[in-house]
Amino acid sequence: MPATHPYIPRIAFIFDFDSTLASDTVDAMCAAWGLDRDEWEDAYNSQMGDNWDGILKRGASLIACGNDRDDPVTRDFFGRAANEIEIFEGVEKLPARLSKAARNVLPEVEVEMVVLSSGYIEMIERTVVEDLFDKTWAGGFHFDKDGRAIGMKRIIGHPEKARYIEAYAKGLDLDAANEPRVDDPDFAEHDMRVPFDQLVYVGDGLSDLEAFALVANRGGTAIAIDKSGAFDHEGQQTSDERVDDLAPPDYSDGSELLDCLCHAASSAASRAAIRRYGKGE
């Protein structure tokens, strides 16, 4: 067994979507129907009753709303709703800026940009983020032969986010099943796609807590987003789920969030650069 960790010149930034890179997708869907979010909550989501998985409940409530309004959830509807999405300031330049920060340290390093969301792929893929980022994993709807959504075919919730991150870091297949397997006892560190301590995870909500814990506890960087400057779910965090910084969703030049992400890019690239010296030893 080698004395040193493997040299893998690749780092990855994994972002949630809603309220992290862009405004909320359910708000956008409600706006496309001419509804206020609270109206939808009262008339549909709260009427579904208890003992639901929250993500399944949200999807069923959206389908019911569209059907009742004779404006069903279809791929065309997602195209309209995507026009209501606000992409946060600076996101369009983010991949280039983070790549530059990392390559200033290690010119050959690869920087991968990933979206991992509890939201809907049908919405995200209709925004500029789809072209900016290398890969997107998100929840998705199943459509009938007439193109109407009739249920959820994939959900990514609290534990699933952590599993997706682990599978991605290990280079395992994430598209074959809803819950990727990550428990191969024979998996070797040298087979990693991205070492855990060269990962950065950015999220904003309750569904990100397990992802924060996985990344932070394995040496990576975890950053939380909150417009108010105080994380809404602080009371539900364990000590393992603490983040390295809490910042507003502003990626523009000179912003706290962009500065933190550039530091994270430099740090991860520096870790890889150190391991270049130990390559093969």
C-alpha positions in Angstrom: 0.0 0.0 0.0 1.4 3.5 -0.9 2.5 5.7 1.9 0.8 8.8 0.4 -2.7 9.7 -0.6 -3.4 9.5 -4.4 -2.7 12.4 -6.6 -6.1 13.2 -8.3 -6.0 16.6 -10.0 -9.7 17.1 -9.9 -12.0 19.2 -7.5 -15.7 19.5 -7.5 -18.3 22.1 -6.5 -21.7 20.6 -5.7 -24.6 23.1 -5.4 -28.2 22.8 -4.4 -30.4 24.8 -6.8 -33.5 26.3 -5.1 -32.5 29.4 -3.0 -28.8 28.5 -3.6 -28.2 29.2 -7.3 -31.7 30.6 -8.1 -35.1 31.5 -6.7 -37.5 28.8 -5.5 -39.0 26.6 -8.3 -42.3 26.0 -6.5 -42.7 29.8 -6.3 -42.0 30.0 -10.0 -44.6 27.3 -10.8 -47.2 29.1 -8.7 -46.4 32.3 -10.5 -47.0 30.6 -13.9 -50.5 29.7 -12.6 -51.0 33.3 -11.4 -51.1 32.0 -7.8 -49.4 33.2 -4.6 -47.3 30.5 -2.9 -49.4 30.8 0.2 -52.6 30.2 -1.8 -51.2 27.0 -3.2 -50.1 25.9 0.3 -53.5 26.5 1.7 -55.6 25.1 -1.2 -53.4 22.1 -2.1 -50.4 21.2 -0.1 -52.0 21.5 3.4 -55.1 19.6 2.1 -53.1 16.5 1.4 -53.0 15.4 5.0 -50.3 13.9 7.1 -47.7 11.1 6.9 -46.4 11.9 3.5 -42.8 12.2 2.4 -42.5 15.9 2.0 -41.1 15.8 -1.5 -43.8 13.3 -2.7 -46.5 15.5 -1.1 -45.2 18.6 -2.8 -45.2 16.9 -6.2 -48.7 15.5 -5.8 -49.9 18.9 -4.7 -48.5 20.6 -7.8 -50.0 18.0 -10.1 -53.4 18.4 -8.4 -53.2 22.2 -8.7 -52.4 22.0 -12.4 -55.2 19.6 -13.1 -57.8 21.6 -11.2 -56.8 24.8 -13.1 -56.9 23.0 -16.5 -53.3 24.0 -16.9 -51.5 20.7 -16.1 -47.9 20.1 -15.2 -46.4 19.3 -18.6 -43.0 19.9 -20.2 -44.4 23.0 -21.9 -45.7 24.2 -18.5 -42.1 23.9 -17.1 -40.9 26.0 -20.0 -43.3 28.8 -18.9 -42.5 28.4 -15.2 -38.8 28.6 -15.9 -39.3 32.1 -17.1 -40.2 33.0 -13.6 -36.9 31.8 -12.1 -34.3 34.4 -11.0 -30.7 33.2 -11.4 -28.7 34.8 -8.7 -26.1 37.5 -9.5 -22.8 36.2 -10.7 -23.9 32.6 -11.3 -23.3 32.8 -15.0 -19.6 33.7 -14.5 -19.1 31.3 -11.6 -17.6 28.2 -13.4 -14.9 30.4 -15.1 -14.1 32.2 -11.8 -13.7 29.0 -9.8 -11.6 27.3 -12.5 -9.3 30.3 -12.6 -8.9 30.3 -8.8 -8.0 26.6 -8.8 -5.7 26.7 -11.8 -3.8 29.6 -10.4 -2.6 27.0 -7.9 -2.5 23.9 -10.0 -2.7 24.5 -13.8 -3.7 21.0 -14.7 -6.5 20.7 -12.2 -10.0 19.9 -13.5 -12.9 21.8 -11.9 -16.3 20.1 -12.1 -19.6 21.9 -11.4 -22.5 19.8 -10.3 -26.1 20.6 -9.3 -27.7 18.2 -6.7 -31.3 19.3 -6.0 -34.5 18.2 -4.3 -36.2 20.2 -7.0 -37.1 19.2 -10.5 -34.9 18.4 -13.4 -37.6 19.6 -15.8 -37.3 23.1 -14.4 -33.5 23.2 -13.9 -32.7 22.1 -17.4 -34.7 25.0 -18.8 -32.4 27.6 -17.2 -28.9 28.8 -18.0 -27.6 26.6 -15.2 -28.0 23.5 -17.4 -25.4 24.8 -19.9 -23.1 26.2 -17.2 -22.8 23.1 -15.1 -21.3 19.7 -16.0 -23.9 17.5 -14.4 -27.4 17.9 -12.8 -29.1 15.4 -10.6 -32.6 16.3 -9.3 -36.0 15.0 -8.8 -38.2 14.3 -11.8 -41.8 13.7 -12.8 -43.3 10.8 -14.7 -45.5 11.8 -17.7 -48.4 9.9 -19.3 -48.7 9.4 -23.1 -50.4 12.9 -23.4 -47.4 14.5 -21.7 -49.1 15.2 -18.4 -47.3 14.6 -15.1 -48.9 11.8 -13.1 -46.4 11.2 -10.4 -42.8 11.5 -9.2 -40.2 9.0 -10.7 -37.2 10.3 -8.7 -36.9 12.2 -5.5 -33.7 13.3 -3.8 -34.2 14.1 -0.2 -32.0 14.4 3.0 -30.2 11.0 3.0 -30.3 10.7 -0.8 -28.2 13.8 -1.2 -25.4 12.4 1.0 -25.5 9.1 -1.0 -25.4 10.9 -4.3 -22.4 12.9 -3.2 -20.5 9.8 -2.0 -21.3 7.9 -5.2 -20.2 10.9 -7.3 -17.0 11.2 -5.4 -16.3 7.5 -5.9 -17.2 7.7 -9.6 -20.1 5.3 -9.3 -23.2 5.2 -11.5 -25.9 7.7 -10.2 -28.4 7.3 -13.0 -29.3 3.7 -12.7 -31.3 3.9 -9.5 -32.9 6.3 -7.1 -30.6 5.4 -4.3 -27.0 4.8 -5.5 -25.1 2.1 -3.7 -22.0 3.3 -1.9 -21.1 0.5 0.4 -18.6 -1.5 -1.6 -16.1 -2.8 1.0 -13.4 -3.3 -1.6 -13.5 0.3 -2.9 -9.9 1.8 -2.8 -9.0 5.4 -2.2 -6.9 5.4 -5.4 -10.1 4.7 -7.4 -11.8 7.9 -6.3 -13.1 10.3 -8.9 -12.7 13.2 -6.5 -11.2 12.9 -3.1 -13.7 13.9 -0.4 -11.4 16.7 0.9 -11.4 18.2 -2.6 -15.2 18.6 -2.6 -17.1 21.7 -1.8 -20.9 21.5 -1.1 -23.1 24.6 -1.1 -26.8 24.4 0.1 -29.4 26.4 1.9 -32.0 24.1 3.6 -33.0 21.3 5.8 -32.4 18.7 3.1 -28.7 19.8 2.9 -27.8 19.0 6.5 -26.7 15.4 5.9 -24.7 16.6 2.8 -23.0 19.2 5.0 -22.1 16.5 7.5 -20.7 14.1 4.9 -18.5 16.6 3.2 -17.3 18.4 6.3 -16.6 15.2 8.2 -14.5 13.9 5.4 -12.3 17.0 5.0 -14.2 19.0 2.4 -15.8 22.4 2.6 -19.4 23.1 3.4 -21.1 26.5 2.9 -24.6 27.4 3.7 -26.7 30.1 1.9 -29.2 32.3 3.7 -30.6 35.7 2.6 -31.1 36.9 6.1 -27.6 36.0 7.3 -28.9 33.6 9.9 -29.4 29.9 8.9 -33.1 29.1 9.4 -32.3 25.5 10.4 -29.6 26.2 12.9 -31.7 24.7 15.7 -32.0 21.4 13.8 -28.3 21.1 13.1 -26.0 18.7 15.0 -22.4 19.6 15.6 -21.4 17.4 12.7 -23.6 19.4 10.3 -22.0 22.8 11.0 -20.7 24.7 7.9 -17.5 26.7 7.2 -19.4 29.8 6.3 -22.9 31.2 6.0 -23.4 33.8 3.3 -26.1 35.6 1.2 -26.7 34.2 -2.3 -24.6 36.7 -4.2 -21.9 35.4 -6.5 -20.9 38.8 -7.8 -17.3 40.3 -7.7 -16.3 41.2 -4.2 -19.1 39.3 -2.5 -18.5 37.2 0.6 -19.8 34.1 -1.1 -17.6 34.4 -4.2 -14.5 35.1 -2.1 -15.2 32.0 0.1 -15.7 29.8 -3.0 -12.5 31.0 -4.5 -10.6 30.3 -1.3 -12.2 26.8 -1.3 -11.1 26.3 -4.9 -7.5 27.4 -4.0 -7.5 25.2 -0.9 -8.7 22.1 -2.7 -6.2 22.7 -5.6 -3.4 23.2 -3.0 -4.2 19.9 -1.4 -4.0 18.2 -4.8 -0.7 20.0 -5.6 0.8 18.7 -2.3 -0.1 15.2 -3.3 1.6 15.6 -6.6 4.9 15.7 -4.8 4.1 12.4 -3.1 2.8 10.7 -6.3 4.0 7.1 -6.5 5.7 7.1 -3.1 
